[in-house]
């Protein structure tokens, strides 16, 4: 069966929601970065709930509440995964859009908390753009067959660029090189830290260039090919770098979800390239007629 672009977009949303649900349930989420920030939360805690900050921050009930909220969010994300996968088969438009919309809100809050947790590093948020994009396509789509393909392609290219440019800037050390980037490169390739940093700079530069090339008509296809391959490889790098034969199941448990929610970094560009081909073919058909 030939894969269609919209199904790949559905698959991307499924993988993102499923892996994030797994993360939330087993490993939690960085919500405490905001909920335990005294400067942000104390006015609400003290003025609205009439509770001292000390009582709030040290209360076992507060900690339990955050944990329960995280588990609840994981359940919503899990449901959203299958709503995404069976989007066309579910006739209740308002219901499925409400579920996807709520899950998008959860992902947005996750992104904000990640930024806060990393000392307001906003590149962390933009690196998640592809993970927002796939569910957003479902949320705003009534009929994929009659959808304006030109606009969809443009906004998907924007989302891909907004993911790959921050990723490239991180690898280049524009602000800093994330330690796990260096660790993964050393573990997978067996190089020194110096060589790892040099290699990361090169591939980071290629990420930024490829993202720019998406908007140059004559270079868009090779740019997509690079992004598709590199997006999948960088996703697989998570589980490969963390894999240990002696602790097989433990390795899968701790690292596979990191790969799963990043697979759309290669799959969504693939769907966009397919859409680009369909749109190009439609234009040529109209021109010939």
C-alpha positions as CSV (number, residue, x, y, z in Angstrom):
1,X,0.0,0.0,0.0
2,X,1.3,3.4,-1.0
3,X,1.8,5.7,2.0
4,X,0.0,9.0,1.7
5,X,1.3,12.3,3.1
6,X,-1.7,12.8,5.4
7,X,-1.3,9.4,6.9
8,X,2.4,10.1,7.6
9,X,1.3,13.3,9.4
10,X,-1.2,11.3,11.4
11,X,1.7,8.8,12.2
12,X,3.9,11.7,13.3
13,X,1.2,13.0,15.7
14,X,0.7,9.4,17.0
15,X,4.4,8.9,17.7
16,X,4.8,12.3,19.4
17,X,1.8,11.9,21.7
18,X,2.6,8.2,22.5
19,X,6.2,8.9,23.4
20,X,5.4,12.0,25.5
21,X,2.7,10.0,27.3
22,X,5.3,7.3,28.1
23,X,7.7,10.0,29.3
24,X,5.2,11.7,31.5
25,X,4.0,8.4,33.1
26,X,7.4,6.8,33.8
27,X,9.8,9.8,34.0
28,X,7.6,12.8,34.8
29,X,7.7,16.3,33.2
30,X,9.5,19.5,34.2
31,X,6.3,21.2,35.5
32,X,8.0,21.8,38.9
33,X,10.3,24.3,37.1
34,X,7.4,26.7,37.2
35,X,5.1,25.3,39.9
36,X,8.0,25.4,42.5
37,X,9.4,28.8,41.3
38,X,8.7,31.1,44.3
39,X,9.0,34.4,42.3
40,X,6.3,33.2,39.8
41,X,4.0,31.2,42.1
42,X,4.1,32.8,45.5
43,X,1.7,35.7,44.6
44,X,-0.8,33.2,43.4
45,X,-0.3,30.8,46.3
46,X,-0.4,33.5,49.0
47,X,-3.0,35.9,47.6
48,X,-5.4,33.5,45.8
49,X,-5.1,30.3,47.9
50,X,-4.2,32.2,51.2
51,X,-1.4,29.7,51.9
52,X,2.2,30.6,52.9
53,X,4.9,29.7,50.3
54,X,6.7,27.5,52.8
55,X,3.6,25.4,53.5
56,X,3.0,25.1,49.7
57,X,6.6,24.2,48.8
58,X,7.0,21.7,51.6
59,X,3.6,20.1,51.5
60,X,3.5,16.4,50.4
61,X,0.1,17.1,49.0
62,X,1.5,19.7,46.6
63,X,4.1,17.2,45.4
64,X,1.4,14.5,45.1
65,X,-0.8,16.9,43.2
66,X,1.9,17.7,40.6
67,X,2.6,13.9,40.2
68,X,-1.1,13.2,39.7
69,X,-1.5,16.0,37.2
70,X,1.4,14.6,35.2
71,X,-0.1,11.2,35.2
72,X,-3.5,12.6,34.1
73,X,-1.7,14.5,31.2
74,X,0.0,11.2,30.2
75,X,-3.4,9.6,29.9
76,X,-4.7,12.4,27.8
77,X,-1.7,12.2,25.5
78,X,-2.1,8.5,25.2
79,X,-5.7,8.9,24.1
80,X,-4.6,11.6,21.7
81,X,-2.1,9.3,20.1
82,X,-4.8,6.9,19.0
83,X,-7.2,9.7,18.1
84,X,-4.5,10.9,15.7
85,X,-3.8,7.5,14.2
86,X,-7.5,6.9,13.5
87,X,-8.4,10.5,12.7
88,X,-10.4,9.7,9.6
89,X,-12.3,6.8,11.2
90,X,-13.5,8.9,14.1
91,X,-16.7,10.8,13.0
92,X,-17.0,13.1,16.1
93,X,-15.2,16.2,14.9
94,X,-15.6,18.4,18.0
95,X,-14.6,15.6,20.3
96,X,-11.4,14.6,18.5
97,X,-10.4,18.3,18.0
98,X,-11.0,19.0,21.7
99,X,-8.8,16.0,22.7
100,X,-6.0,17.1,20.2
101,X,-6.4,20.7,21.3
102,X,-6.0,19.9,24.9
103,X,-2.9,17.7,24.1
104,X,-1.4,20.6,22.1
105,X,-1.9,22.8,25.2
106,X,0.0,20.2,27.3
107,X,2.8,20.2,24.8
108,X,2.9,24.0,24.8
109,X,3.1,24.0,28.6
110,X,5.9,21.3,28.4
111,X,7.8,23.6,26.0
112,X,7.5,26.6,28.4
113,X,8.6,24.5,31.3
114,X,11.6,23.3,29.3
115,X,12.6,26.8,28.6
116,X,12.3,27.8,32.2
117,X,14.2,24.7,33.3
118,X,17.1,25.6,31.0
119,X,17.4,29.2,32.3
120,X,15.1,30.7,29.7
121,X,16.9,29.2,26.7
122,X,14.2,29.9,24.1
123,X,15.9,27.7,21.4
124,X,14.6,24.8,23.5
125,X,11.1,25.8,22.6
126,X,11.6,26.4,18.9
127,X,13.3,23.0,18.6
128,X,9.9,21.4,19.4
129,X,8.1,23.1,16.5
130,X,7.8,19.9,14.4
131,X,6.2,18.2,17.4
132,X,3.6,21.0,17.5
133,X,3.1,21.0,13.7
134,X,1.9,17.5,13.1
135,X,-1.0,17.7,15.6
136,X,-1.8,21.2,14.5
137,X,-2.4,20.0,10.9
138,X,-4.9,17.5,12.3
139,X,-6.5,20.2,14.4
140,X,-7.1,22.6,11.6
141,X,-7.9,20.2,8.8
142,X,-11.5,19.5,7.8
143,X,-10.9,17.7,4.5
144,X,-7.3,16.9,3.5
145,X,-8.3,16.4,-0.1
146,X,-9.5,19.9,-0.6
147,X,-6.9,21.5,1.7
148,X,-4.8,24.3,0.2
149,X,-1.6,22.3,-0.4
150,X,0.5,25.4,-1.1
151,X,-0.2,27.0,2.3
152,X,0.3,23.7,4.1
153,X,3.6,23.1,2.4
154,X,4.8,26.6,3.3
155,X,3.9,26.3,7.0
156,X,5.3,22.8,7.3
157,X,8.6,24.1,5.8
158,X,8.5,26.9,8.4
159,X,8.0,24.4,11.2
160,X,10.8,22.2,9.9
161,X,13.2,25.2,9.6
162,X,12.3,26.3,13.1
163,X,13.3,22.9,14.4
164,X,16.5,22.4,12.5
165,X,17.9,25.9,12.9
166,X,17.9,25.8,16.7
167,X,19.2,22.2,16.5
168,X,22.0,23.4,14.3
169,X,22.8,26.4,16.4
170,X,23.1,24.1,19.5
171,X,25.5,21.8,17.6
172,X,27.6,24.8,16.5
173,X,27.9,26.0,20.0
174,X,26.1,29.3,19.2
175,X,25.1,29.6,22.8
176,X,26.5,26.3,24.2
177,X,26.9,22.7,22.9
178,X,24.5,20.4,24.9
179,X,26.5,17.8,26.8
180,X,24.4,14.9,25.5
181,X,25.2,16.0,21.9
182,X,28.9,15.5,22.7
183,X,28.3,12.3,24.6
184,X,26.3,10.7,21.9
185,X,28.8,11.6,19.2
186,X,31.7,10.1,21.3
187,X,29.8,6.9,22.1
188,X,28.5,6.3,18.6
189,X,31.6,7.3,16.6
190,X,34.3,6.6,19.1
191,X,36.0,10.0,18.6
192,X,37.6,12.3,21.0
193,X,35.8,15.3,22.6
194,X,37.7,17.7,20.3
195,X,36.7,15.8,17.2
196,X,33.1,15.5,18.4
197,X,32.9,19.2,18.8
198,X,34.3,19.8,15.3
199,X,32.0,17.3,13.8
200,X,29.0,18.8,15.6
201,X,29.9,22.3,14.3
202,X,29.9,21.0,10.7
203,X,26.6,19.1,10.9
204,X,25.1,22.1,12.8
205,X,26.1,24.4,10.0
206,X,24.6,21.9,7.5
207,X,21.3,21.9,9.5
208,X,21.1,25.7,9.2
209,X,22.0,25.7,5.5
210,X,19.5,23.0,4.7
211,X,16.7,24.8,6.6
212,X,17.4,28.0,4.5
213,X,17.5,25.9,1.2
214,X,13.9,24.8,1.9
215,X,12.8,28.2,0.7
216,X,14.9,28.2,-2.5
217,X,12.9,26.3,-5.2
218,X,15.9,24.8,-7.1
219,X,17.4,23.5,-3.9
220,X,14.3,22.4,-2.0
221,X,14.5,18.7,-2.9
222,X,18.1,18.1,-1.9
223,X,17.5,20.1,1.2
224,X,14.5,17.8,2.0
225,X,16.6,14.7,1.3
226,X,19.3,15.8,3.8
227,X,16.7,16.8,6.4
228,X,14.8,13.5,6.1
229,X,17.9,11.3,6.5
230,X,19.5,13.4,9.2
231,X,16.2,13.8,11.1
232,X,15.8,10.0,11.3
233,X,19.5,9.4,12.1
234,X,19.5,11.9,15.0
235,X,16.4,10.3,16.4
236,X,17.9,6.9,16.2
237,X,21.1,8.2,17.9
238,X,19.3,8.5,21.2
239,X,18.6,4.8,21.5
240,X,21.9,3.7,19.9
241,X,24.0,5.8,22.2
242,X,22.1,4.6,25.3
243,X,21.9,1.0,24.3
244,X,23.5,-1.6,26.5
245,X,23.3,-5.4,25.6
246,X,23.6,-6.4,29.3
247,X,20.6,-4.2,30.2
248,X,18.5,-4.6,27.1
249,X,15.1,-3.9,28.5
250,X,16.3,-1.1,30.7
251,X,18.0,0.5,27.7
252,X,14.8,0.3,25.7
253,X,12.8,1.7,28.6
254,X,15.1,4.7,29.2
255,X,15.9,5.7,25.6
256,X,13.4,4.4,23.1
257,X,10.8,7.0,23.8
258,X,13.4,9.7,23.1
259,X,13.8,8.2,19.7
260,X,10.1,7.8,19.1
261,X,9.1,11.4,19.6
262,X,12.0,12.6,17.4
263,X,11.2,10.3,14.5
264,X,8.8,12.9,13.1
265,X,11.9,15.1,12.6
266,X,12.5,12.9,9.6
267,X,8.9,11.7,8.9
268,X,7.2,15.1,8.7
269,X,9.8,16.4,6.2
270,X,9.1,13.2,4.2
271,X,5.4,14.0,4.2
272,X,6.1,17.6,3.1
273,X,8.3,16.4,0.3
274,X,5.5,14.1,-0.9
275,X,3.1,17.0,-0.7
276,X,5.5,19.2,-2.7
277,X,5.7,16.5,-5.4
278,X,1.9,16.2,-5.5
279,X,1.5,20.0,-5.7
280,X,4.2,20.2,-8.4
281,X,2.4,17.5,-10.4
282,X,-0.9,19.3,-10.1
283,X,0.6,22.6,-11.4
284,X,2.2,20.8,-14.4
285,X,-1.2,19.1,-15.2
286,X,-3.0,22.4,-15.1
287,X,-0.3,24.1,-17.2
288,X,-0.5,21.3,-19.9
289,X,-4.2,21.5,-20.0
